C-alpha cells in the first residue's frame, strides 16, 4: 500500500506561517521531532513561535531565535511567566548550556518540555556532542532549525522519525512562500495521509482559503492584530504613521523618522570615514565601537530634528542584514530595546532591498513614478546585484559580483593610486575627471572567458581589473622612472580615468544583458532603478541613462545623499512593510530584548536566476569549491 509521504501548502503571509506552527502544535506527542528546513529568513522561527505559543496556550510568549545561544527550552512545570535564570548560551569553548523559560501555567501536554534548537553557527556534526539528543528525541518535543548541521551520525534516511517542514523562498520575501510537509517514519506518514484525507479540517483547505478559516486558538496569534500586552495599535490613518529607521550595517550610523506618506521628518548620519582612513579600509571591530559610541546620539538627533518623542513613534525598522555582524548587532540591539520600552512594532529590513525601495519614496517636486514590476541595479561598496522585482520582498537575482563589487574595486584601486580617504571611490572619480580615459587599455573582465555561463551571463568580476591596474602602476609610476611630478600626476589621473572607463563598461555591459533578460520575462517593465553608493558616480549615471533610453526605460536614481547608507531608506522600507503587515511584536521587556538581537550578515535578497553562475556558499567552503570559483574567475585575473 503506497502512502503519500508529503503535502504542499501555500503560506500567503508570515501570519499563516505562524498559524501553521500553531496548528501542528495541536497534534504532537512526547517524542515528536520536527525539522525546520529553509533559507535565512524563510520563517523557521516564525513557525516555531506559533507552535510554542499554541502549545503553552500563551499568545504573548516571547519566542526569540536561538541562533546565538544554540537552544531554548520551554516548560510549564514552574508556573508563572518569568524566565528561569538558568544560563547564558554557548560559551567560547562551545560547551552547551540551556536557556530555559517557564512558558505558562498550562500546556497541551502537562509537564512536557519543548526544545527549540538552532545549530546554524556550529560546524556540521559539532552539536551532537553538546546536546543529549537521544533523550530529547525519545522523551520531549523538539523543534530543530537547520537540521543539515546535525551530521550523518545522528540523522539517517529513516531516523529519527520526524516531520520535515521545508519553507521555500529566499531573502526578505513578503508573501507566497511554499511549505512542504514530509513524514519520515510510519507515525508521521500516517498523520500526513490523514491530513490529506477528504473532509479533514486540519490544514489543506484552511490555508488554501486563507488563515481566517483555521480553528482559532483562544486568543488570536495574528501579528497583524496587536492586542493589549503586545505592540501598541497603529494609527488608523497610515499617512500619520511615524517610523524610526536605524542603519548600522557597515561604517555609517544612520537614523531617520519618516511619516507614512513618505515625508522625511528628521534624519541624522554619523560617518566613520576618519576612523578607518589610516587602515585603508573598514575595520569591523573599530566600526562596532564607533557605532556603539554614536548610536544613542544619532537616534536622539533624528528624533530632535523630527520634533517627535520616542513615545510618539508608530514602529521601529532596523537593518538586520546583510552587513558586518559586529556592526549590525549595535543597531538591532538599539531597535529591540527601544521597541520593548515603548511597545513598538518591529520591522526587520534587508539592507539591499532598502537601497532599492528608497526609489519609491515620494519626491518633492514629484518625479517619475515607479510601479512594480521594475528592474533594479544595486551597486555599492559591498554588493553588485541585477534584480528583477515584482513586489516587496519578491526579487529574482539575475547577476551578482563573484568577487569584488564595483564599489570595492573603486576603493581598492583608489588606495593603489595613493588616495587615503575612505571611501575612496568619490576621490578616484574626481581624479579621473582630470585624466584621459583612452590613455591605457585595460581588460574588460569575463569578456573572453571560456566558460559560457560567465561570458554570456550577467555576473560581475572586478578583482582582476584591480590586479591589472596594479601592474600598470608598477610600469607607469615606478619610483625608478625619471619623470617630473607633473607627468607623474597626469599619469595617475590617466590610470584612474582608464580604470573607471573599464569598470563602468563592465558594469553597463552586464546591466544591459540583464535588461534583455528582464524584458523577455516581464515585457511590462518600464522602470529601471539604480541604487547604492556607486549610483552617485556621474559617469555611471550617464552611461546607464544611455542604456535605459535605448530600451525605453524610465531610469530612476535616488538623490545622491540617499544613495549612501542612511536611516531614511530603512524607515521608508519599514513603512512599506508595515502596510503589508510584515512586522513582529516587540520583546516582552527591555531585560529580555537581548534575546531578540538576531542578525543575518549573509542574507540573499532572493533566488538566483538559473542562467546565472551560482558561487559556492557556506561559512567553510570545501577546497574543491573554492578552487572551482577561482577557475571560473580566472578570465578576470588576466
C-alpha positions in Angstrom: 0.0 0.0 0.0 1.7 3.2 -1.2 1.4 6.1 1.2 2.0 9.7 0.0 4.7 11.0 2.4 4.4 14.7 1.8 2.0 17.6 1.2 2.5 21.1 0.0 0.9 24.3 1.3 1.0 27.9 0.2 1.5 30.4 3.0 0.2 33.7 1.9 1.8 35.7 4.7 4.0 35.5 7.8 0.9 35.2 10.0 0.0 32.0 8.1 3.4 30.6 8.8 2.8 31.2 12.5 -0.7 29.7 12.2 0.8 26.6 10.6 3.0 26.1 13.6 0.1 26.6 15.9 -2.0 24.0 14.0 0.8 21.4 14.3 1.1 22.1 18.0 -2.4 20.6 18.4 -1.2 17.2 17.0 2.1 16.5 18.7 3.0 13.9 21.3 6.1 13.3 23.5 9.0 12.1 21.4 7.9 14.0 18.3 10.7 15.7 16.3 10.1 18.5 13.8 12.9 19.6 11.4 12.5 23.1 10.1 14.4 23.5 6.9 14.7 26.7 4.8 16.9 29.6 3.9 17.7 32.6 6.2 14.5 34.5 6.8 12.3 31.7 5.4 10.1 31.7 8.5 11.5 28.9 10.7 11.5 30.9 13.9 8.0 32.3 12.9 6.7 28.8 12.6 8.3 27.9 16.0 6.8 31.0 17.6 3.3 29.9 16.6 3.9 26.3 17.7 5.3 27.2 21.1 2.6 29.8 21.9 -0.2 27.5 21.0 1.4 24.5 22.8 1.5 26.5 26.0 -1.7 28.5 25.4 0.2 31.7 25.8 -0.2 34.1 22.8 2.1 36.7 24.3 5.1 34.5 25.0 8.4 35.8 23.8 9.9 33.2 21.3 13.2 34.6 20.0 15.6 32.8 17.6 18.1 30.5 19.4 20.7 31.0 16.7 23.2 32.7 19.0 22.5 30.6 22.2 22.0 27.3 20.4 18.9 26.2 22.3 15.9 27.4 24.3 13.7 25.2 26.4 10.1 25.9 27.3 8.1 24.2 30.0 5.0 24.7 32.2 6.4 23.0 35.2 7.3 26.0 37.4 4.2 28.1 36.6 4.1 31.8 36.0 5.6 33.7 33.1 9.0 34.8 34.3 12.2 33.4 32.6 14.1 31.0 34.8 17.7 32.3 35.3 19.5 29.2 34.2 22.2 30.0 31.8 23.7 32.3 29.1 24.1 30.2 26.0 27.1 28.6 24.2 30.4 29.7 25.6 33.6 30.3 23.7 34.7 26.7 24.4 31.4 25.5 22.7 30.0 24.0 25.9 26.2 23.9 25.5 24.1 25.4 28.3 20.4 25.8 28.2 18.4 29.0 28.5 15.1 27.9 29.9 11.7 29.7 30.1 8.6 28.9 32.0 6.2 29.4 29.1 3.0 29.4 31.2 0.9 27.6 33.8 -0.5 25.0 31.4 0.3 23.2 28.2 -1.3 20.8 25.8 0.9 18.0 27.3 1.4 18.9 31.0 5.0 18.6 32.1 6.4 18.3 28.6 9.4 20.3 27.6 9.7 21.9 24.1 13.3 22.2 22.9 13.9 24.9 20.2 17.4 24.2 18.8 19.4 26.1 16.1 22.9 24.8 15.4 23.4 27.2 12.4 26.6 28.7 13.8 28.3 25.4 14.5 30.3 23.1 12.3 28.4 20.2 10.8 28.1 17.5 13.4 29.6 19.6 16.2 26.2 20.0 18.0 25.9 16.2 18.6 28.4 16.3 21.4 26.8 19.2 23.1 23.2 18.1 23.5 21.6 14.9 24.6 19.5 14.3 21.5 18.8 10.6 22.4 16.8 11.7 25.4 15.1 14.7 23.8 14.1 12.6 20.7 12.5 9.9 22.9 11.0 11.9 25.8 10.4 15.5 24.8 9.3 17.6 21.9 11.9 19.0 19.6 11.8 21.9 17.0 15.1 21.9 15.2 16.2 24.5 12.7 19.0 23.9 10.2 18.9 20.0 10.5 21.6 19.7 7.9 24.1 20.8 10.7 23.4 17.6 12.7 25.5 15.3 10.6 25.2 11.7 9.5 25.9 10.2 12.9 22.6 11.5 14.2 20.3 11.7 11.1 19.8 9.0 8.6 17.2 8.5 5.8 14.7 6.9 8.3 15.9 8.0 11.7 14.8 9.8 13.8 11.1 9.5 12.9 10.3 13.1 12.1 8.2 15.7 10.4 10.2 17.8 8.0 8.8 21.2 7.3 10.5 22.8 4.3 9.8 26.5 4.0 10.6 27.7 0.5 11.7 31.1 -0.8 14.7 33.2 -0.1 15.5 36.7 1.2 13.0 39.2 2.6 10.1 37.5 0.7 6.9 39.1 1.7 4.3 36.6 0.7 3.6 33.4 -1.2 6.1 31.1 0.5 5.6 27.4 -0.1 5.7 24.9 2.8 6.3 21.2 2.2 5.5 18.7 5.0 7.2 15.4 4.7 6.8 12.5 7.1 9.7 10.2 7.9 8.6 7.1 9.7 5.2 5.4 9.8 3.7 7.7 12.5 4.3 10.9 10.6 3.4 9.3 7.3 0.0 8.2 8.7 -0.6 11.7 10.1 0.1 13.3 6.7 -2.1 10.7 5.0 -4.9 11.6 7.4 -4.4 15.4 6.9 -4.6 14.8 3.2 -7.9 12.9 3.5 -11.1 14.4 2.2 -13.0 16.3 4.9 -10.1 16.7 7.3 -10.2 20.3 8.6 -6.6 20.5 9.7 -4.6 22.4 7.1 -5.2 21.7 3.4 -8.4 23.6 2.9 -7.7 26.1 5.6 -4.6 27.6 4.1 -5.9 27.4 0.5 -8.8 29.6 1.6 -6.8 31.8 4.0 -5.9 32.0 7.6 -9.4 33.1 8.7 -10.7 29.5 8.2 -8.4 28.0 10.8 -9.9 26.9 14.1 -8.7 29.9 16.0 -7.0 29.5 19.4 -8.5 31.1 22.5 -6.6 34.3 21.7 -5.6 35.2 18.1 -2.0 34.8 17.2 -2.3 37.0 14.1 0.5 39.6 14.4 -1.5 42.0 12.2 -4.0 42.5 15.0 -1.9 43.6 18.0 -3.5 43.1 21.4 -3.1 44.5 24.9 0.3 43.4 26.2 1.9 43.3 22.7 2.6 46.2 20.4 0.6 49.3 20.7 -2.0 49.7 18.0 -1.1 51.5 14.8 -3.0 54.7 13.9 -5.9 54.1 11.6 -4.6 56.8 9.2 -1.5 55.3 7.6 -0.2 58.7 6.4 0.2 59.6 10.1 2.4 56.7 11.0 5.9 57.7 12.2 8.6 55.1 11.7 12.1 55.3 13.1 14.7 53.7 10.9 18.1 52.5 12.2 21.0 51.6 9.9 24.4 50.2 11.2 25.4 47.6 8.6 28.9 48.9 7.9 30.7 52.1 8.7 27.9 54.7 8.9 25.4 55.1 11.8 22.1 56.3 10.4 18.8 57.1 11.9 15.7 58.8 10.5 12.0 59.3 11.2 9.7 59.0 8.1 6.0 59.5 8.1 3.6 57.1 6.4 3.1 59.4 3.4 6.9 59.5 2.8 7.6 62.8 4.4 11.1 62.8 5.9 10.6 64.4 9.3 14.2 64.2 10.6 17.5 62.3 9.9 21.0 62.0 11.3 24.1 60.3 10.0 27.4 59.7 11.8 30.2 58.9 9.4 33.3 56.8 10.4 35.5 57.7 7.4 38.1 59.4 9.6 38.4 56.3 11.8 39.2 53.9 9.0 41.4 56.0 6.7 44.6 55.1 8.4 43.8 51.4 8.0 42.9 51.7 4.3 39.5 50.2 4.8 36.8 49.4 7.3 38.0 47.5 10.4 34.9 45.6 11.8 35.9 45.9 15.5 36.6 49.6 15.2 33.4 50.1 13.3 31.4 48.3 16.0 33.0 50.5 18.7 32.2 53.7 16.7 28.6 52.5 16.2 28.2 51.8 19.9 29.5 55.3 20.7 27.3 57.0 18.2 24.0 55.1 18.1 22.2 56.8 21.0 23.1 60.3 20.0 22.3 59.6 16.3 18.8 58.3 17.2 18.3 61.2 19.6 19.3 63.8 16.9 17.0 62.3 14.3 14.1 62.5 16.8 15.0 66.0 17.7 15.1 67.1 14.1 11.8 65.4 13.5 10.3 67.1 16.6 8.9 63.9 18.0 9.4 61.9 21.2 10.1 58.2 21.2 6.6 57.6 22.6 5.1 59.3 19.5 6.6 56.7 17.2 4.4 54.1 15.4 7.1 51.5 14.8 10.9 50.8 14.6 12.6 49.5 11.5 16.2 48.2 11.6 18.7 46.7 9.2 19.3 43.1 10.2 21.5 42.1 7.2 23.4 41.7 5.1 26.4 43.5 6.5 29.1 43.2 9.2 27.8 41.2 12.1 29.5 43.2 14.7 28.1 46.4 13.3 24.6 45.1 12.7 24.4 44.0 16.3 24.6 47.6 17.6 21.6 48.8 15.5 19.5 45.7 16.2 20.1 45.9 19.9 19.1 49.6 20.0 16.0 48.9 18.0 14.9 46.0 20.2 15.4 47.9 23.4 13.5 50.9 22.0 10.7 48.8 20.8 10.4 46.9 24.1 10.4 50.1 26.2 7.7 51.7 24.2 5.7 48.7 22.9 6.5 49.5 19.2 6.1 47.0 16.3 9.5 45.9 14.9 10.2 45.7 11.2 13.4 43.8 10.2 14.8 45.2 7.0 17.1 43.8 4.3 19.8 46.4 3.6 19.8 46.0 -0.2 16.0 45.9 -0.5 16.0 49.2 1.4 18.5 50.7 -1.1 16.1 49.8 -3.9 12.9 50.8 -2.2 14.1 54.3 -1.5 13.4 55.0 -5.1 9.7 54.6 -4.3 9.9 57.4 -1.7 7.6 60.2 -2.8 9.6 63.1 -4.3 9.3 66.8 -3.9 8.9 68.1 -6.5 7.2 65.0 -8.0 9.4 62.9 -10.2 8.9 59.7 -12.3 6.6 57.2 -10.5 8.0 53.7 -10.1 5.5 50.8 -10.1 6.1 47.1 -9.8 7.5 45.2 -11.6 10.8 47.0 -12.3 14.5 46.3 -12.9 17.0 47.2 -10.1 20.7 47.6 -10.4 22.3 47.8 -7.0 25.9 48.9 -6.9 27.6 49.7 -3.7 30.7 49.1 -1.7 29.7 45.6 -0.7 27.3 44.5 -3.4 26.6 44.3 -7.1 23.2 42.9 -8.0 21.0 42.9 -11.1 17.5 42.2 -9.8 14.0 41.8 -11.3 11.5 42.7 -8.7 7.8 42.1 -8.9 6.8 43.3 -5.4 8.0 44.0 -1.9 10.2 41.0 -1.0 9.8 39.4 -4.4 13.2 39.6 -6.1 14.9 37.4 -8.6 18.7 37.7 -8.8 19.9 38.0 -12.5 23.6 38.7 -11.7 25.9 39.4 -8.8 29.6 40.1 -8.0 31.7 36.9 -8.0 34.4 38.6 -6.1 34.8 42.4 -5.5 31.8 44.7 -6.0 32.3 47.8 -8.2 32.4 50.0 -5.0 35.0 47.7 -3.5 37.0 47.8 -6.8 36.9 51.7 -6.7 38.0 51.8 -3.1 40.9 49.3 -3.5 42.1 51.0 -6.7 42.0 54.3 -5.0 44.4 53.0 -2.4 46.7 51.8 -5.2 46.6 55.3 -6.5 47.6 56.8 -3.1 44.2 58.0 -2.1 43.7 57.7 1.6 40.1 58.8 2.1 37.5 56.2 2.9 35.5 55.6 0.9 38.0 56.2 -1.9 35.6 56.0 -4.9 34.5 59.6 -4.9 38.1 60.8 -4.8 39.0 58.4 -7.6 36.2 59.9 -9.7 37.5 63.4 -9.1 41.0 62.3 -10.1 39.7 60.5 -13.2 38.0 63.7 -14.4 41.5 65.2 -14.9 42.7 62.2 -17.0 42.4 60.6 -20.4 40.3 57.5 -20.2 41.7 56.2 -23.5 45.3 56.5 -22.3 45.6 52.9 -21.3 43.7 49.8 -22.5 42.5 47.7 -19.6 40.8 44.3 -19.9 37.1 44.0 -19.6 36.5 41.2 -17.1 34.9 38.0 -18.2 34.5 39.2 -21.8 36.8 36.5 -23.1 36.1 33.8 -20.5 35.9 30.2 -21.9 33.1 29.5 -19.6 29.9 30.4 -21.5 27.9 31.0 -18.3 30.3 33.6 -17.2 31.0 35.1 -20.6 27.3 35.4 -21.6 25.8 35.9 -18.2 25.1 39.0 -16.0 27.6 38.4 -13.2 30.5 40.7 -12.5 34.1 40.2 -11.6 36.2 43.3 -10.7 39.1 41.7 -8.8 41.2 41.1 -12.0 40.7 44.7 -13.1 42.3 45.9 -9.9 45.2 43.5 -10.4 45.7 44.9 -13.9 45.8 48.4 -12.5 48.5 47.3 -10.0 50.6 46.1 -12.9 50.1 49.2 -14.9 51.1 51.4 -11.9 54.3 49.4 -11.4 55.1 50.1 -15.0 54.0 53.7 -15.4 54.6 55.2 -12.0 57.7 53.3 -10.8 59.9 55.3 -8.5 62.8 54.4 -10.8 61.3 56.4 -13.7 62.9 59.8 -14.3 59.8 61.8 -14.8 58.6 65.1 -13.5 55.9 65.4 -10.7 53.6 66.9 -13.2 53.9 64.0 -15.6 53.5 61.6 -12.7 50.3 63.2 -11.6 48.9 63.2 -15.1 49.7 59.5 -15.4 47.9 58.9 -12.1 44.8 60.7 -13.5 45.0 58.8 -16.8 45.2 55.4 -14.9 42.2 56.5 -12.8 40.2 57.5 -15.9 41.1 54.3 -17.8 40.2 52.2 -14.8 36.9 54.0 -14.4 36.1 53.6 -18.1 36.8 49.8 -18.0 34.9 49.4 -14.7 31.8 51.3 -15.9 31.8 49.4 -19.2 31.9 46.1 -17.4 29.0 47.2 -15.2 27.0 48.5 -18.1 27.6 45.5 -20.4 26.2 43.2 -17.8 23.4 45.5 -16.8 22.3 45.7 -20.4 22.2 42.0 -20.8 20.2 41.8 -17.6 17.7 44.2 -19.0 17.2 42.0 -22.0 16.5 39.0 -19.7 14.0 41.1 -17.8 12.2 42.3 -20.9 12.0 38.7 -22.1 10.3 37.6 -18.9 8.5 40.8 -17.9 7.8 42.9 -21.0 5.6 45.2 -19.0 8.7 46.5 -17.1 9.1 50.3 -17.9 11.3 51.4 -15.0 15.0 50.9 -14.0 16.1 51.8 -10.5 19.8 52.4 -9.9 20.7 52.5 -6.2 23.7 52.1 -3.9 26.6 54.4 -3.2 28.2 54.0 -6.7 24.9 55.3 -8.2 26.2 58.7 -7.2 29.1 58.4 -9.7 28.4 60.8 -12.7 30.0 58.5 -15.3 27.9 55.6 -14.1 24.7 57.7 -14.2 25.5 58.9 -17.7 26.2 55.5 -19.2 23.3 53.8 -17.5 20.9 56.6 -18.6 22.1 56.0 -22.2 21.3 52.3 -22.0 18.0 52.8 -20.3 16.9 55.2 -23.1 17.8 52.6 -25.7 15.3 50.2 -24.1 12.6 52.8 -23.5 13.1 52.5 -19.7 12.5 55.4 -17.3 15.6 55.4 -15.2 15.4 56.5 -11.6 18.3 57.5 -9.3 17.7 58.3 -5.7 19.2 61.6 -4.6 22.9 61.3 -4.0 22.6 61.7 -0.2 20.2 58.7 -0.2 22.5 56.5 -2.4 24.9 56.0 0.6 23.8 54.1 3.7 21.3 56.1 5.6 18.4 55.8 8.1 15.8 57.2 5.6 15.8 54.1 3.4 15.4 51.8 6.4 12.5 53.9 7.8 10.7 54.1 4.4 11.1 50.3 3.7 9.7 49.9 7.3 6.7 51.9 6.3 6.1 49.8 3.2 6.4 46.5 5.1 4.3 47.8 7.9 1.5 48.5 5.5 1.7 44.8 4.4 1.5 43.6 8.0 5.2 42.4 7.8 6.2 43.2 11.3 6.5 41.5 14.7 5.7 42.3 18.3 8.4 43.8 20.4 10.2 41.8 23.1 8.3 41.4 26.3 10.7 43.5 28.3 13.9 45.6 27.9 15.7 43.0 30.0 14.7 40.3 27.5 15.4 42.4 24.4 18.9 40.9 24.0 17.4 37.6 23.2 15.9 39.1 20.1 19.1 40.6 18.7 19.3 38.4 15.6 21.4 39.5 12.6 21.8 38.0 9.1 25.3 39.1 7.9 24.9 36.9 4.8 21.3 37.2 3.6 20.3 36.6 0.0 18.0 39.2 -1.5 16.2 36.4 -3.5 16.6 33.3 -5.5 19.1 33.3 -8.4 18.0 33.0 -12.0 19.0 29.6 -13.3 21.0 31.2 -16.1 23.4 32.7 -13.5 26.6 31.2 -12.2 26.0 30.0 -8.6 29.0 30.5 -6.4 29.6 28.1 -3.6 28.1 29.2 -0.3 28.7 28.4 3.4 30.9 29.6 6.1 33.6 27.0 5.4 33.9 26.3 1.7 35.4 23.0 0.7 38.8 23.3 -1.1 37.4 22.0 -4.4 34.6 24.5 -4.3 37.0 27.4 -3.6 39.2 26.2 -6.5 36.2 26.0 -8.8 35.3 29.6 -8.1 38.9 30.7 -8.7 38.9 28.8 -12.0 35.7 30.4 -13.1 37.1 33.8 -12.3 40.4 33.2 -14.0 39.5 35.2 -17.0 39.1 38.3 -14.8 42.6 37.8 -13.5 44.4 38.0 -16.9 
